[in-house]
Amino acid sequence: MTVRVLVADDQDLVRTGLSMILDAQPDIEVVAQAADGRTAVELAHRLRPDVCLVDIQMPGLDGIEVTKLLAGRAVPDPIAVVVITTFDLDEYIHGALRAGARGFLLKDAGPALLVQAVHAAAIGDALIAPNVTRRLLATLAAREPSSRRPQPIEPLTEREEEVLSLVARGRTNAEIAADLFIGLTTAKTHVASLLTKIGARNRVEIAMWAYDTGRVGD
């Protein structure tokens, strides 16, 4: 199955470079490019790509606003968004992920991580660059309890707590299975249970919830 991607970045060279990297993959097709946020939203609604790769700083609408419009909680039929930026700033990271992004990458992440993030988003998974995950761990775990999210609708089992910790550190299902010596199907079942119990839509939101509730620390 070919993953259809929209690339939005206001810099021509960057937009072209990202598109070339993705188009070079046998199972990815860049179906549109946008130089500003409003155009990105219009094209996304019209073409319904599988994934939108969106820069943070764009004219018209920035990447966070684009993400809210395409993937926010109020969107009935959301489109997967991966945010990419040059700037490793806390407010960008938090804003993008809370807006509904399924991934956050820095532009120096490299082609392999870029392709991996697009594939992850396309199947409903999520990928955050490892250095970004560490920053989230350091900053969100230190927040005041008053800003943290509520407890799950049902208590987590001991195994689910273990899976939660691994998801929050960016592990894939296969890595979780290997780390915990369980089958891949079992790992997927635990992740699905976490999504239900904490009301998350994807793995990024599982990770954010783990940080916000103080379950993951330095």
CORVEN-V292999 format. One record per helix or strand of 2 or more residues. SS is the DSSP state (h for helix, s for strand). FROM is the first residue (numbers start at 0). LEN is the number of residues. If there is no record, write none. Layout:
BEGIN
ss & from & len
SS & FROM & LEN
SS & FROM & LEN
END
This chain:
BEGIN
ss & from & len
s & 2 & 6
h & 11 & 12
s & 27 & 7
h & 36 & 11
s & 50 & 5
h & 62 & 9
s & 79 & 6
h & 89 & 10
s & 102 & 4
h & 110 & 12
s & 126 & 2
h & 129 & 11
h & 144 & 3
h & 157 & 11
h & 172 & 8
h & 183 & 15
h & 202 & 10
END
